[in-house]
Amino acid sequence: MKIEKQNISNRVLEYLRKQIILGHFEKGDHLVEATLSKQLEVSRGPIREAIAKLEAENLVEKHSNGRTVVKRFDIIDIQNLYDSRILLETHALKQIDPDILEMNKSNLYLFVDLMQKSYEQKQRDIESDLAFHGYLVKLTDNHTLMQLWTSLKEVFRTLIDITSEVTESKQQEIIDQHVSIVESLAQGNVQQANKLLTEHLEDACHYCCEGKKSNIGRDDYVQSEN
């Protein structure tokens, strides 16, 4: 298991977060910098930075003896995160000014086009999916909503990563769901858009939970692009 040098800290963080969410690290497991450094073939610096961010995300905790241990993360925690996404994003749709949407809907379609192109190239496009949902929140110009989204963005990225592994055969359907959400908004049917968005995220939650149950990703390793 080796992590390449480009974007080491982020790669380490993404890897450890995913392993904790999937349950490959269990409650009470001690994250030892020296051990992880050896396993991932990186220095202790990126490990230390990643662990600090995991603590801020409430996925690990530091004990008084200096040990950092993994906190319990169950199916209910995935469900709670998706419930929070549904509340946040559906509330955002209600706050988007129709004129602002009209001026910016091409950007939403751009994210969809990027997902489509990646699908046709048999690639998973986590970033465009994440960007689509984040942009919906950004269009509200509600700084509190944007701050809430940003605070959970990296965890959402990992959930999308897990979900996309489970739904590789359903990617076209998922892309089409994004299109339908934008079309409903553009037609001024916010109620329908909210319904579609809720169903979309409920499905994503279901697949993410299935990913955890099936224990996917155990042999994954973090690797930068060439």
Disulfide bonds with the S-S distance in Angstrom:
none
